[in-house]
Amino acid sequence: MMIEQGKLDIEERRLQWEQEKQIMFCDTSNMDENQKAYMMAKRAQFAKAASASVGDTVSVATCE
């Protein structure tokens, strides 16, 4: 049961990464202003989450 849950967690993270990758590397040159704004907001959201996770890792590493 735990192995199956682990596999599901890995698959969920893989799918999330694929979605983030599509947004991060999407060509916005042919989009209207609303679409560009949405993409830029999502990119900023991903960058903020990544930055926070790096900060958590660093703070944990320095606390040990």
Rosetta silent file (secondary structure, phi, psi, omega in degrees, C-alpha in Angstrom):
SEQUENCE: MMIEQGKLDIEERRLQWEQEKQIMFCDTSNMDENQKAYMMAKRAQFAKAASASVGDTVSVATCE
SCORE:     score description
SCORE:     0.000 S_00000001
   1 L     0.000  -44.274 -179.502    0.000    0.000    0.000 S_00000001
   2 H   -67.704  -34.997  178.621    2.788    2.438    0.893 S_00000001
   3 H   -65.055  -43.456  178.626    4.664    1.549   -2.291 S_00000001
   4 H   -62.512  -41.429  178.625    1.579    2.299   -4.394 S_00000001
   5 H   -64.304  -39.808  177.144    1.111    5.641   -2.632 S_00000001
   6 H   -62.022  -41.568  177.945    4.750    6.462   -3.285 S_00000001
   7 H   -63.926  -41.108  178.823    4.311    5.656   -6.969 S_00000001
   8 H   -64.775  -40.241  178.445    1.221    7.863   -7.115 S_00000001
   9 H   -62.806  -42.938  179.231    3.094   10.728   -5.438 S_00000001
  10 H   -64.260  -43.824  179.668    5.951   10.436   -7.921 S_00000001
  11 H   -63.777  -40.810  178.771    3.555   10.378  -10.867 S_00000001
  12 H   -62.881  -43.286  178.011    1.698   13.418   -9.525 S_00000001
  13 H   -65.304  -36.981  178.416    4.976   15.356   -9.167 S_00000001
  14 H   -64.315  -45.031  179.081    6.009   14.320  -12.686 S_00000001
  15 H   -64.635  -40.147  177.661    2.735   15.548  -14.170 S_00000001
  16 H   -62.379  -43.319  178.122    2.981   18.798  -12.219 S_00000001
  17 H   -61.427  -41.722  179.247    6.523   19.315  -13.519 S_00000001
  18 H   -60.827  -42.689  178.670    5.355   18.692  -17.100 S_00000001
  19 H   -65.068  -44.955  179.591    2.631   21.332  -16.722 S_00000001
  20 H   -62.662  -41.251 -179.696    5.042   23.829  -15.174 S_00000001
  21 H   -62.230  -42.113  178.956    7.600   23.173  -17.904 S_00000001
  22 H   -61.420  -41.178 -179.713    5.006   23.853  -20.623 S_00000001
  23 H   -71.686  -43.151 -176.805    4.101   27.174  -19.025 S_00000001
  24 H   -64.774  -34.121 -174.787    7.672   28.226  -18.274 S_00000001
  25 L  -108.652   14.777 -179.989    8.913   27.597  -21.827 S_00000001
  26 L   -74.401  138.776  176.828    5.798   28.588  -23.740 S_00000001
  27 L   -78.450  117.149 -178.321    6.213   31.150  -26.531 S_00000001
  28 L   -98.052    3.534 -174.833    4.051   34.135  -25.602 S_00000001
  29 L   -64.868  -24.739 -179.397    4.826   36.224  -28.691 S_00000001
  30 L  -101.656   10.328 -177.990    1.551   35.255  -30.401 S_00000001
  31 L   -94.221  153.613  173.835   -0.679   35.682  -27.346 S_00000001
  32 L   -77.613  174.002 -173.895   -2.969   38.589  -26.579 S_00000001
  33 H   -61.671  -36.817  178.948   -2.310   40.727  -23.514 S_00000001
  34 H   -66.531  -42.413  178.827   -4.668   38.754  -21.234 S_00000001
  35 H   -65.252  -42.577  178.379   -3.058   35.448  -22.149 S_00000001
  36 H   -61.879  -43.159 -179.764    0.426   36.901  -21.646 S_00000001
  37 H   -61.369  -42.130  178.226   -0.573   38.311  -18.257 S_00000001
  38 H   -61.799  -47.832 -178.934   -1.889   34.905  -17.182 S_00000001
  39 H   -62.476  -41.893 -179.907    1.287   33.138  -18.314 S_00000001
  40 H   -65.910  -37.957  178.012    3.521   35.693  -16.602 S_00000001
  41 H   -65.609  -42.511  178.349    1.521   35.371  -13.373 S_00000001
  42 H   -64.457  -41.618  178.276    1.819   31.565  -13.468 S_00000001
  43 H   -61.161  -43.505  178.743    5.558   31.824  -14.149 S_00000001
  44 H   -63.108  -38.929  178.396    5.963   34.181  -11.206 S_00000001
  45 H   -62.348  -44.359  178.989    3.977   31.768   -9.032 S_00000001
  46 H   -64.875  -42.146 -179.377    6.244   28.871  -10.012 S_00000001
  47 H   -64.610  -40.423  178.803    9.374   30.928   -9.447 S_00000001
  48 H   -64.246  -43.009  179.269    8.169   32.019   -6.019 S_00000001
  49 H   -64.849  -41.376  179.213    7.369   28.431   -5.022 S_00000001
  50 H   -65.805  -41.633  179.264   10.758   27.231   -6.262 S_00000001
  51 H   -63.652  -40.959  179.089   12.528   30.038   -4.435 S_00000001
  52 H   -65.720  -39.936 -179.538   10.682   29.222   -1.219 S_00000001
  53 H   -68.718  -34.391  175.849   11.545   25.535   -1.474 S_00000001
  54 H   -67.445  -40.702  177.758   15.214   26.392   -2.004 S_00000001
  55 H   -62.609  -39.736  177.284   15.053   28.697    1.011 S_00000001
  56 H   -63.448  -41.713 -179.662   13.517   25.913    3.092 S_00000001
  57 H   -64.189  -42.891 -179.769   16.271   23.542    2.042 S_00000001
  58 H   -66.497  -43.307 -178.711   18.979   26.041    2.911 S_00000001
  59 H   -66.782  -36.438  177.542   17.475   26.891    6.272 S_00000001
  60 H   -66.854  -42.635 -178.326   17.096   23.220    7.150 S_00000001
  61 H   -63.686  -34.689 -178.200   20.658   22.497    6.063 S_00000001
  62 H   -82.926  -17.028  179.238   22.045   25.292    8.252 S_00000001
  63 H   -81.166  -17.003 -175.956   20.002   24.253   11.287 S_00000001
  64 L   -82.428    0.000    0.000   21.543   20.804   11.502 S_00000001
